[in-house]
């Protein structure tokens, strides 16, 4: 009888943990909205708004990264499309990857890492790399 109860308790625990994890799905639309807000801040030259999208632990990096994403090199952001095979949607640290067009550079790869902070995903890193 003890073995049956142990097995039953394990099954209930397994079902409960699955139900909890199912509720923690990553909202890709929210991640995309954050990327769009970052790119708008980039186009507007608004370092404060850009850095404000970063996780608190990464705030100083946000300001430094804004300076590295050189407007004079890339020009203004124009459009993007997801590179699904390089994107990783997970509940720990999602990564969104895009092929983008900028005014001065035809093809640019944008990689955006996220970090969960207080139940919300915030930016951890944004990178631009010219696709040759």
C-alpha positions as CSV (number, residue, x, y, z in Angstrom):
1,X,0.0,0.0,0.0
2,X,2.9,2.4,0.8
3,X,4.3,1.8,-2.7
4,X,1.0,2.6,-4.3
5,X,0.6,5.8,-2.3
6,X,4.2,6.8,-3.1
7,X,3.6,6.3,-6.8
8,X,0.3,8.2,-6.6
9,X,2.0,11.1,-4.8
10,X,4.7,11.2,-7.4
11,X,2.1,11.2,-10.2
12,X,0.3,14.1,-8.6
13,X,3.5,16.0,-8.1
14,X,4.5,15.4,-11.8
15,X,1.0,16.7,-13.0
16,X,1.2,19.8,-10.7
17,X,4.7,20.7,-11.9
18,X,3.6,20.3,-15.5
19,X,0.6,22.5,-15.0
20,X,2.8,25.2,-13.3
21,X,5.3,25.1,-16.2
22,X,2.5,25.3,-18.8
23,X,1.4,28.6,-17.2
24,X,4.9,30.0,-17.6
25,X,4.9,30.1,-21.4
26,X,7.0,32.8,-23.0
27,X,5.0,35.6,-24.6
28,X,6.9,36.0,-27.8
29,X,4.7,39.0,-28.8
30,X,5.9,40.8,-25.6
31,X,9.5,40.0,-26.5
32,X,9.0,41.4,-30.0
33,X,7.4,44.5,-28.5
34,X,10.5,45.0,-26.4
35,X,12.8,44.6,-29.4
36,X,10.6,47.1,-31.3
37,X,10.8,49.6,-28.4
38,X,14.6,49.2,-28.4
39,X,14.9,49.8,-32.1
40,X,12.6,52.8,-31.8
41,X,14.9,54.2,-29.1
42,X,17.9,53.5,-31.3
43,X,16.3,55.4,-34.2
44,X,15.3,58.3,-31.9
45,X,18.9,58.4,-30.5
46,X,17.3,58.0,-27.0
47,X,19.9,56.2,-24.9
48,X,17.9,56.6,-21.7
49,X,14.8,54.8,-23.2
50,X,17.1,52.1,-24.7
51,X,18.8,51.4,-21.4
52,X,15.5,51.5,-19.6
53,X,14.5,48.3,-21.4
54,X,17.4,46.4,-19.8
55,X,17.4,44.2,-16.7
56,X,18.5,46.2,-13.6
57,X,21.6,44.0,-13.4
58,X,22.5,45.0,-17.0
59,X,21.6,48.7,-16.9
60,X,25.2,50.0,-17.3
61,X,25.7,47.5,-20.2
62,X,22.5,48.9,-21.8
63,X,24.0,52.4,-21.9
64,X,27.4,51.1,-23.2
65,X,25.7,48.9,-25.9
66,X,23.7,51.9,-27.1
67,X,27.0,53.7,-27.9
68,X,28.3,50.6,-29.7
69,X,25.3,50.4,-32.0
70,X,26.6,53.2,-34.2
71,X,24.0,55.2,-36.1
72,X,26.8,56.5,-38.3
73,X,27.7,52.9,-39.3
74,X,24.3,51.4,-39.8
75,X,22.0,54.3,-40.2
76,X,18.4,54.1,-39.1
77,X,16.6,50.8,-38.6
78,X,14.1,50.1,-41.4
79,X,12.6,46.6,-41.1
80,X,13.3,43.1,-39.7
81,X,12.2,39.5,-40.1
82,X,12.8,36.7,-37.7
83,X,15.4,34.0,-38.3
84,X,13.5,31.2,-36.7
85,X,16.3,28.5,-37.0
86,X,18.6,30.7,-34.8
87,X,15.9,31.9,-32.4
88,X,15.6,30.1,-29.0
89,X,12.3,30.5,-27.1
90,X,12.7,29.2,-23.6
91,X,11.6,30.3,-20.1
92,X,15.1,30.9,-18.8
93,X,16.9,33.2,-21.3
94,X,15.1,33.6,-24.7
95,X,17.1,34.7,-27.7
96,X,15.5,36.4,-30.7
97,X,17.4,36.7,-34.0
98,X,16.4,38.8,-36.9
99,X,17.7,39.7,-40.4
100,X,17.2,43.4,-40.6
101,X,17.6,46.3,-43.1
102,X,19.2,49.6,-42.1
103,X,19.6,52.8,-44.2
104,X,23.3,52.4,-44.6
105,X,23.8,48.7,-44.4
106,X,21.7,46.3,-46.5
107,X,21.6,43.2,-44.3
108,X,22.2,43.2,-40.5
109,X,21.8,40.4,-38.1
110,X,20.2,41.5,-34.8
111,X,20.6,39.2,-31.9
112,X,18.6,40.0,-28.7
113,X,19.1,38.1,-25.4
114,X,16.6,38.4,-22.6
115,X,16.8,37.8,-18.9
116,X,13.9,37.2,-16.5
117,X,13.6,39.8,-13.8
118,X,10.7,40.0,-11.4
119,X,8.6,37.7,-13.7
120,X,9.1,39.8,-16.8
121,X,11.7,39.5,-19.5
122,X,14.1,42.4,-19.9
123,X,16.9,43.0,-22.3
124,X,20.3,41.4,-21.5
125,X,22.1,42.2,-24.7
126,X,21.5,43.6,-28.2
127,X,23.9,43.0,-31.0
128,X,24.1,44.2,-34.6
129,X,26.4,42.4,-37.1
130,X,26.6,43.1,-40.8
131,X,25.7,40.1,-43.0
132,X,28.1,39.8,-45.8
